[in-house]
């Protein structure tokens, strides 16, 4: 006797522990097209409301407007495979085994089909029957909810600690003092340098902002590292403002992880979203820029550049870059453990885990000319760990956003702040900051978010005001050696900047570390 063949991808099986229940994909199609509920689907919808059923019908056929080549190339990249690996832990083949390849086949097949990328079409394109493990997906959902709750708790804790520090500080009337968040007295001239590091055969350009208009004896220097799929031009406004306060600001391109690389990847010229060697090349780019400034110092700047006290700032992957050149070292053992976790709601782990492709050796990227560092929304926790971050011995600011989904503060920066032991450490949290400046990506994205949801964001002007209000006094004190700016590097100034603002700025120093640690520990005990 020969059994009749079962069509590939005919059913989904939902399991929870020993319980298992099957659902025909054709039943979902019937429901989506007509609203009729077959018996097997009725079992799953018995406790749902009419509104929830309507939402499910819409979700099944809602088409994602995305280039199918982009879908294919992303899910064939290292980061895309990490996403699939994690999905495949909870959505497996029927006879067990990670379902990542079946999921990728369905996603790519649906994207290239006439119907396009819809949930129903993806399910219909599954090459085999699949099992959805409810306990695993529920665990992932609980983890996501825990992150949201942790972020809310952390924001409340930082607000309390900011107020506590501010109450202990001398009273200052900031309205009578020059505002560091406003443009300084210098005119600014922008130049673009095209550099070639022959030792690495690496070509890149640098946007350089030169302060003019005053005859300074010494010109302090800042170097800014852009994030993944970003570019130096995205930091033009902040660089202009810093230069107006007397800093020479250099913003190098990182050619293996910038906007150009991403566009080339989407055209099929690269397999991955960034070159894995960027974990090493990015800090070397920073050191090479400082070397180039030394070569040009006498001839172009009359020897005025102070290149023994350089400040570094970086955003996201640039935050990693800044911390690495400040002395943090990659802890491969810690990273391996973080990457092996079955459920990790921290999106930045997808970037960090690619460092496991590197040869396991002690990478020393510290540049002794760097004397202060500001890391905004940094990718750092998994890749450095407490041992790697504990090696930073220069003044540091860690900056976070309370709405950041890419490097969430509760997962990516809270522990890091306690792991850094240098006394001159500060943590700022911008309420509502969501990792990127949407206006730099597409002016319509922010408006689309506001239209489609009740999710609101602070204006980019407010975010910039907060960051420059911290960066100017921080680098002014530790790089310019201007102690008159000390009153601005305080919690009381953060509260002043937040006056009448819907979205607040929180600021704490290393002195609040014990209270911060106690609050985080209490949350973990209450939410294991």
N, C-alpha and C positions, 0 to 999 in steps of 0.2 A: 504493500500500500504506500502511496506517495501523498504526502500532505500538500495541500494547495499553498502556493507561495503567498506570503504576506507582503503587501506593498510597503516599501521602505518609507519610514516616517509616517506611518498610519496613526499611531497613538502616542500620547504622552501619559506616563505613569507618575502619579504624585504619591510620595511615600512620607510617612512620619513614623520613625521607629519601625515596628513590625507591621504597621498598617499600610496598605497600598491600594490605590484606586486609579483606574484608567479613564482616559478621556480621548475620544476620537477627535482628530484635528478637523475632520469633516463636520463635526458637531459645532465647532467654533465658527467654521465658515457659514453654516446654515444660520447660526445666531447673528453673525455679522451682517449677512445679506438680507435676512427677513425679520429678525427679531424673535423667531421661534426658538424655543429652548428644548433641545432633545433631552431624553431622560438622563443620559450620563452627565450632561452639563448641569442639569437641574440639581443634582446632588451637591455641586460646588456652589450653586447660587442660592441655596435655600435660605441663607441668612442675610442676603444682600437686599438693599433697598432698590427701588425703581431708578433712582438717580445713579446709583453705583452700576446698575446694569447698563444704563445709557452710556455712562462713561467708558465701560468696558467695550461696548460696540464701537464707539468712536476710536478708542485706543487701538483696536485690532486692525483698523483700516487706515489710520492716519499715516500719511506718507512722509517720510523724512526726505527733504529736498537736499540731496547730497550727491556729489559726483561719484559714480560707482568705482572709478579708478582710485579715488581717495580711500574708499572703504577697503578695497582690495589691498592697497599698499600699506595702509595703517595696520590692518590685521595680519599682514605678513612681516611687519617690523618687530623688533625685539620688544618694544613696549606694548604693541598690540598683542603679541603672543602672551605677555604677562597677564593682560586683561582676560584673554581667553582661558588661560590656565586657571585663573581664579574663578571665572564663571563655570568652567568645566568641573570644578570640585563639587559644585552643587547641582549641576545639570550633566548627568553622566550617561554613558551608553547603558542599555538595558542589562547587559551582563557585566555591569560595573566597568570601571575604566573612565578616565577623564574624558569629558565630551568636547574638548576644545576644538578638535579638527572637524567634527560634525557641525559645531556651531559656526565655525569660520566658513565652511562650505555653504551653509544656509544663508549666512549674512551676505557673502559675496554673490551667491547665486541670485538672491532676492534683489540686490542692488542693481545687477545687470539685466534683470528681467523687465518685461513690459510693465508689469504691475508696480514695480519699484520697491523700495525698502519700507515695507509695512510689517508689523508684528505678525499678522496672519500669513503673509507671504513668506516670512522667515520660517515659520513653523511648517508650512507646506513644503519648503525646500530642504527640510532636515533629511539627510540621506538614510536615516535609520530611526527606529523607535528610541525614545529617550526617557530617562527617569529623572524627575525633579525631586530632590531630597528636601522635604519641607523643614526638617530640623536644622539643616545647614543654612538654608536661605533665611530662616527665622533668626538664626544666630547672627547672620550678616546684618539683618534688619535691626536687631537689638544693638549691634555694634554701632550702626549709623545713628540710631537714636541716642546712644550713650555719648557719641561725639557731640551731638547738638546740645545735650544737657551739660556736658563738660565745658563746652564753649560758653554757654550762658552763665554757668557757675564761675568760670574763670573771669569773665567780663565783670561780674558783680564783685568778685574778690579784688580785682585790679582797681575798680572804682573806689572801693573802701580803702585800700592801701594808699592810693593816690591822695585821697582826702586826709588820711592819717599823717602821711609825710608832709603834706602841705601845711597842716595845722602846727607841725613842729618847727617849721622854717620861719626865718625872720619875715615880718610883714614888709612888702615892697609895693610901691605904687608904680605898676608897669606902664601906666599912661604917661609917666614923665620920662621914660627911658626910650632910646632909639630901638625900634622894633626889628629884631633879627629876621623875622619872616617877610620883611619888605625888602625891595632892592637896595643894595648898598651904594656907596658913592662913586664906584668905578664904572667907566664905560667898558664895554666888552667887545673884543674882536674875535671872530671865529676863523679858524684855519682847519684845513683837512690835510693830514699827512698820510702818505702812502708808504708803508714800511715793509721790509722783507727781512725776516729772521733767517739768515742763511743756514744756521745750525739745524733748523727744523724744516727748511724749505717752505716757510709759511708766510704768505702775503696777507696783509690786512691793513685797513685804514684806521685812522684815529681822528676823531673830532676834538679839536683843541680850542679851549676858550681862554683867551688872554685878558687879564684885567689891565685897563689903561686909565690914564687921566691923573694919576698921582705918582710921584717919584718915590716908590717904596724901596727901602734898602734890602729887604728880603721878601721874596715872593713864595708863599707856601703853596704846596702842590697837593691836589686830590686826583685820584684815578677812580673812575666808575666802571663797574662791570655790568653789562646788560644781561637779561635773562634768556631763557630758552626761546628760540624763534623770535627774538627781539632784535633791536638794532641800536646803534649809538644815537641816531636821530630822535628816538623815543624819549631821550633824557635831555633834550635841548633846553626846555624851560627851566628845569632845576639846575642844569649846568650854568646857564646864563645868570641865574640869581646868585649861585655860589661864587661865580667869578666876579660879580659886581661887589662882593664883599672882600675882594682882594686875592682870591685863590686862582691859581692856574688850574684849570680842570681839563683832564684828558679822558676821553671816552673811547676805548678801542673796540673795534669789531672783533667778535670771536667767530671766525669763518666756518668752524665745524658745528656750530649750534645756533646760528643766527637765522634771520628771516630768509635770506637767500638760500641757505641749505635746505630749509623746510620746503620752499617753493620747488627746488630741484628734486627733493625727495618725492613730492607729489607728482612730478613729471616723470618719475621713474629712474632718476639718475643716481639715487642712493636708496639703499634698502631700509635704513633706519632714520628716525626723526632727528637724531644727532649722532655724531661720531663718538664712539665710546672713549676715544683718546682725549676727549675734551676735559675729562676730570683732571688731566695733567696739563694739557695745553693751555687751558684758560689761565691758571695762575702764572704760567710761563709768559703768556701775553702781557700780563700786568708788569712783571719784572722787566720784560723787554722794553715796554714803554718807558719805564723809569730809566733804564739804560740809555734809551734814545734821548731822553731829556738831559741826561748827563753829558752826552756827546754834543748837544746843541747849546748847553748852558752858557758857556763863555762867549761864543760867537753871537748867538741870537738873544741872549738874556743878560749879557754883561755879568755873568756869574751870580746872579741874584736868586736863582731858584734854590730853595732849601730842599735838597734831595736826601737828607738824612732824617727828615721828619715828614714822611709822606702819609697822607690819609687815604684810606680805601673805602669805597662804598659799593654795594652791589645789591641787585634785586633778584630773588628767586634762585635760579642757577648761578646768577651773579653773586647772590648771597653766599652760596657754597664757595664760590671763587674767592670772595673777600675773606671768609673765615679760613680757608686753606692757606692763603698767603699771609694771614695773621698768625699762623702757627698750628691750626687744627690739623690733625693727621687722620687718614682713613683707617678705621678699625674694621678689618675684613671679618673678623670673628663675630663682632657685634652685628655687622651688616648681614652676614649670612643667616643669623638667627632671626633678624627682623624680616628678611625676605622669605624665610621658610614658613612664616605664619600663614595659616590657611585663610583667615579673614583679616584683612588690614584695610580699614576705611580711609587710610591716609593716602591720597592720590599721589603724593610726591614720591612714594615708595617705588612707583614705576620708573622714575628717573634714577633714584639712588641705586636700585638693584643692578642697573647696568654696569656699575663699577665692579661688579663681580667678574666681568669679562677681563679685567686688567690682571696682569701677572701679580701674584701675591708677593709684594715687597714693601719695604718701608719708604714711602714717598715723602721726601722732605721738601715742601714747597714754601716754607717760611722765607720771607724776604726781610732781612733785619732793618732795611730802610723804612719799612712801614711801622708807624708808631701809634695809629688809632684806626679803628674799623667800625663801620656802620653796615649791618646786614639787614636788609628789608625783606620780609617774607622769605627767609632763607630755607633752602633745602639743606638739612644738616643733621637731624637727629639720628637717623638710621646709619648714615654713612660715617659719621664721626664718633657717635656714642660718648659716654662720659669720659673715657680715657682720652680720645682725640680732642674733644673740646676743652678738657682740663689743661691742655698744653698752651692755650692762649694766655699770654702774659702782658697784653697791652690793653689800654682802655677800649671798651666796646659798647655799642648800642645795638640791641636787637629790636627790630620794629616789626609789628604784626598788624593784621587786619582782622576784625572780629567776624567778617563775612567771607573769609578766604577759604574757598573749597579746595584749592590746589595744595597749599601748605598750611593746613588749619592750625591755629595757634595752640590749641589744647593738645595736639598731637606732635607738632613739629617744633615749637619754640618754648613751651612752658618748662619742660624738663631741662632743655638746653640752657636756659637762663640759670638754673640752679647748678648745672654742671660746670659752668664757667666760674672760676674761682678768683679771677683778678678783682681787686677791690673796686676799681673804677669801671663798674658795669651798670648799664641802664637798660630798662625795657619799656618800650612805648607801644601802646595799642590804640589804633585808630578805629573807632567804632564805625562799622559800615564799610570799611575798606575791603574790596573783594579781589585782591591779588593784582589785577591789571587795571590799566586806564582804558576803559572801553572806547573812549573817543579816539585813542590811538589805533584801534583795530578797525572799527567801523562806527561812524557817528550814529548809525541807526540802532546799534545793539542795545545801548542803554535805554533808548526810547521803547524798543520792543519789549524789554524786560518789564518796564513800568506799565506798558499797555496790557501785557498778557497776564501779569500777576499783581499781587499787592506788595511785591518785594520792592523796597525803595533803597536807593543808594545816595550817599553824600555826593555833593558836586566835586568834580576833580579839583576845583579851586580850593575847597575846604581841605581836601586831602593833601594837596601841595603845600598849603599854608602850615599844616601840622608838621609835615616832614621837614620842611625848611626851617620851621621854628625850632626844631630839635637839632638838625644837622649843622646849622650855622654856629650856634653856641658850642656844640660838641667839638667840632673841628676847630673852631676859633680858640677854644681853651687848650686843646691837646696838640694842635698842629701850629696854629698861629701864636700860641703862648700868650693869649690875650685873656688875662684873669678878670677883666672888667665884664666879661660875658658870663661869669660864674652864676649870677642870679637867674639867668635864663635856663640853666640846666637843672631845673628843679620842678617838683610836682606842682608847686604853686603857679608856675608859669604855664604849665599845661592846663590848669584850671582856668587861668586867665584867658588863654587862647580859646577855650571851650565856651566862654561866656556867650549866652544867647544862641549857641549852636545846637541844632537838633542832635547831631552826632558828635560825641565827646572824644577828647584825647586823654588817655590815661598814661601815667608816667611814674615808674618806680625806680629806685636805685638798689644797689646790692644790699643796702641796709634792711630792705623788706624781704630778703630771701627766706629767713626762718618762718615768717608769717605766711609767705606764699607757699612754702613747702608744707606747712601744717594744713593749710586749706586744701591743697591738692591731695594730700594723704587722707584727709577726712572724706573728700569726695570719693576716692577710690574704695575706701572701706564701706561707704554707703551704697556704692554702685559697682560691685565686683564684676 
